[in-house]
Every structure is written in structure tokens, then in C-alpha cells.
């Protein structure tokens, strides 16, 4: 009778225990990214910092059991890896077996909802922990022999956000750092208004949002420093904040947007060799020698474009739906950290193949 039941189940297409094991194994083979992240990243090393932002103190033992903050931290990494909203993240972790397994939950566990994830991210931001998490992983990279080497490359990318439908008069007030008077009477509307994002024109096209300025090391390609600003802040104004004194080679590569006597003098004062692209003007275009020098510099400087390319393609774009500079800065702090996680897995995979 038992054999007949088994044969009947197979004929109806029902899976057994071993079929489920094979299915999970195939998932890991088809998309090994999450498995690599889960195994390569020292998740527990972040726990002391996360606990600072997600305090475990409770007034009493009533209520539901506290969610492990590492589970929520892993969910934030998933969110950045696929550029998901809080609601989409909740749905995807419920819907996808690989996501559920990555965050450390089983089919019988309750998935944290969107509100819990948003609350957790805000707690980390308010505690100033996100920058410390980034620095914590930097220490791990150094311990693995991946300290900043080969010089540093600086660049910035535009971060688009949903456009605000304001009147010209309202925009003038916002540019002065103030809030339009009639907005105070509508707190729900004011809550949805981004007072920090700005317009900028680049290559004849207008863009609205912020900028993510980064400094990577030329040898390993990890983001070592970052600064998030409104889009109208010129790239060159961030060069002092992005310089990495820990890099073993005192050379800086950057595009012509960072060219200028004051920046060359700044680098010279710091004892750093400048490999910034030369810039021509309308009346004094670059000669052939200058163009040839820029071409040589581009072979190294282009490595920073690979970072932005991976964020755009592999991490599902740069569009950000956070409101305000503080929340956007926290979002991109997590995004830059996620890129470093991915880069670390790539380095480990290359080393494993070479070994």
C-alpha cells in the first residue's frame, strides 16, 4: 500500500524530501551570488555596531520575540543588491526561496515586514552606525591583505530621485534654504517634499537629485571613501574629503572635472602626485601631446567607471526614493558597502581559481 502511494505521488508530480534538496542545490548553482555573500562576509563581526543602533533593551518580556538584527541587516543588503523598496523587499523575501534562505529564515518563520525594515534602517541612521559599518569592513579588508594600494581614483556619479513638481516661486524659496509658507499647513505634503535635492545640467541634459562621490584604490577596486551631496555641488569640491591617506601609493587619478591650479596645489601640499586629466578651453584646445597623456591616464582612471557600471547594471540602477540628504546618505552608505561586499566575493573567487 505504501509503494502504491509513493508511485501515485510521483505520477501526480509531487516532490519528496530529496527532490527539495536537489531544487535548493540547483538554485545555488544557477545564481551563486547569494551563497558566496553568505559564506564570505563576516556577518557576526558587524553585530556589536548593529546592536548600538538596534538596542536590545526591553522594558518587559511582553510582546513578540525580538528579531535578530543580523537578519534585518542581511535584508538591507538584499535591498541594495536588487534596489528594492521596503514593500518590494518584504514581498520578495516571502516569495523567493533563495532570498529567504540568505537572510537566515525558514519556511515556518515569520518574515519581517516593510515597516520593521524601514524602522531598522532609520535606527542605524540616527545612531550614525552606517558609516561605522563601512569602516568596520574596511578593517576586515586590511586584515585579509586587501589594504588600499596602487594609488587612488576619484569620481562622482549622479543619483536620480523622483522629480518634485514645485512651482518656480516654491523652488526659489527652497534654494534659499527655507520652506514655502503654505507647506507648513499641509504636513503630509511637506513630508513627501525633498528640500535637499537639486538640479544640475551635464552635457546639455538636466538632472535632478544627488551625487555619490567615491574614492577607490587602483589595485583592488574597493570604495575606500565616499561623500553624498546635492547634485549641484561640483565634483571638485569633494576632493579634499575623498583623499585616502591610507593608500600606499601617493598618486591620484581623476577626470578633467577635477582639473585646476588650486587642486594641483592641494595635492602638491599633501605630497600626492597628480594624474588628473588635462582640460582644454574654447580658445586653447588640447594639443596632441596632452591628448596622448590623457589617454594613458584613462587606462587606470576608467576603473572607477566599472564601479558605477556595476551599480547601474548588476545592482539594478541608481534611482533612489529616499527623501532628504540624510536618508539618501544612509541609503548610499549601505549601497557602497554592498558593492564592497560584492567586490570582496569577486576577489575571493579569482584567488580560488588562481590557487
Secondary structure, DSSP 8 states (H G I E B T S, - for coil): -HHHHHHHHHHTT---HHHHHHHHHHHHHH-THHHHHHHHS-GGGGHHHHHHHS----SSS-SS----HHHHHHHHHHHHHHT--HHHHHHHHHH-HHHHHHHT--TTS----HHHHHHHHHHHHHTTHHHHHHHHHHHHHHHTT----S-EEEEEEEEE-------HHHHHHHHTT---GGGTT-HHHHHT--SS-EEEEETTEEEEEEEEEEEEETTT--EEEEEEEETTS-GGGGHHHH--TT-SS-EEEE-GGG-SHHHHHHHHHTT-EEEE-----SSS---HHHHHHHHHHHHHHTHHHHHHHHHHHTTT-------SHHHHHHHHHHHHHHHHHHHHHHHHHHHHHH-
